[in-house]
Amino acid sequence: MSEPQSLYDRLGGTYGIAGAVDILVDRLFANVAVNANAGVHAHHGDPANAPGYKFLVTAWSVQAAGGPQCYPGLDMTRAHETLQITDDQFDAVAMEIAATLNFCGVPAPEHTEFMEIIESYRPQVVTQRAA
């Protein structure tokens, strides 16, 4: 009996994930709701930052999906602590991730599994709670 494939493998490995992230980051840079937060806009709003941001998001996604440990960035709490991200802004990014997975034809089980990973990071990313 063979071992079940990791989510990383089921998403197409590094090449599959990098292809989806290429689309995702372009969508995030164009999303008005995501970029309305001045901290986020400064974080990745300059198109010159796109290649580095795509690299970091790809490496994080590879690792989060069970692939090689290759993410060189800050942990999610430290990476987002000064950005003042709200639940609505987190939801806007999650919507873009889900739309990208749909666009790329990711099957429902893998889509759900990856979105559960994303949701599990909400407490580390959201720093501004509604009153």
C-alpha positions in Angstrom: 0.0 0.0 0.0 1.4 3.3 -1.0 1.7 6.4 1.2 -1.0 9.0 0.5 0.3 12.0 -1.4 0.9 15.2 0.4 -1.2 18.3 -0.4 2.1 19.7 -1.9 2.2 16.8 -4.3 -1.5 17.0 -5.1 -1.2 20.7 -5.9 1.5 19.9 -8.5 4.6 20.4 -6.4 6.7 23.5 -6.6 5.8 24.2 -10.3 2.1 23.9 -9.7 2.2 26.1 -6.6 4.5 28.6 -8.2 2.1 28.9 -11.2 -0.8 29.5 -9.0 1.1 32.1 -6.9 2.1 33.9 -10.0 -1.6 34.5 -10.8 -2.5 35.1 -7.1 0.0 37.9 -6.5 -1.0 39.7 -9.7 -4.6 39.5 -8.4 -3.6 40.8 -4.9 -1.6 43.7 -6.4 -4.8 44.7 -8.4 -7.3 44.2 -5.5 -8.4 47.6 -4.3 -9.8 46.2 -1.0 -6.4 44.5 -0.2 -4.4 47.6 -1.1 -6.7 50.0 0.8 -4.6 49.2 3.9 -1.6 51.6 3.6 0.6 49.1 5.5 -0.2 46.3 3.1 0.1 48.6 0.1 3.6 49.6 1.2 4.4 45.9 1.9 3.7 44.8 -1.6 2.0 47.5 -3.6 5.0 48.5 -5.7 5.1 46.3 -8.8 8.9 46.2 -8.5 8.3 44.1 -5.3 6.3 41.4 -7.2 9.1 39.0 -8.0 10.3 38.9 -4.4 6.8 38.7 -3.0 6.0 35.8 -5.4 9.1 34.0 -4.3 8.1 34.3 -0.6 4.5 33.4 -1.1 5.5 30.4 -3.2 8.1 29.2 -0.6 5.6 29.6 2.2 2.9 27.8 0.2 5.2 24.9 -0.6 6.1 24.5 3.0 2.5 25.0 4.3 1.3 22.3 1.9 3.8 19.7 3.2 6.6 20.2 0.7 10.2 21.0 1.4 11.0 23.4 4.3 12.1 26.3 2.1 10.4 29.5 3.4 13.1 32.0 4.4 10.7 34.8 5.6 9.5 35.8 8.9 6.9 33.8 10.8 3.3 35.0 10.1 2.9 36.9 13.3 6.1 38.9 12.8 5.5 39.4 9.1 2.1 41.0 9.7 2.4 42.6 13.1 2.8 46.2 11.8 0.3 45.9 8.9 -2.8 46.4 11.0 -4.8 43.8 9.0 -8.5 43.5 9.8 -10.8 40.4 9.4 -12.3 42.0 6.3 -8.9 42.5 4.7 -7.9 38.9 5.6 -11.2 37.8 3.9 -10.3 39.8 0.8 -7.0 38.0 0.5 -8.7 34.6 1.2 -11.2 35.4 -1.5 -8.4 36.0 -4.0 -6.7 32.7 -2.9 -9.9 30.8 -3.4 -10.6 32.4 -6.8 -7.1 31.6 -7.9 -7.5 28.0 -6.8 -10.7 27.8 -8.8 -9.2 29.5 -11.8 -6.3 27.0 -11.8 -8.7 24.0 -11.6 -7.7 22.8 -8.2 -10.0 19.9 -7.2 -12.5 20.5 -4.3 -10.7 18.4 -1.7 -7.3 20.1 -2.2 -9.0 23.5 -2.5 -10.7 23.0 0.9 -7.6 21.6 2.5 -5.5 24.6 1.4 -8.2 27.1 2.4 -8.3 25.5 5.9 -4.5 26.1 6.1 -5.1 29.7 5.2 -7.9 30.1 7.8 -5.7 28.6 10.5 -3.3 31.6 10.1 -6.1 34.2 10.7 -5.1 34.7 14.4 -1.5 35.3 13.5 -2.3 37.7 10.6 -5.3 39.8 11.9 -4.2 42.4 14.3 -7.1 44.8 14.2 -10.3 43.4 15.6 -13.7 45.0 15.1 -15.0 46.8 18.2 
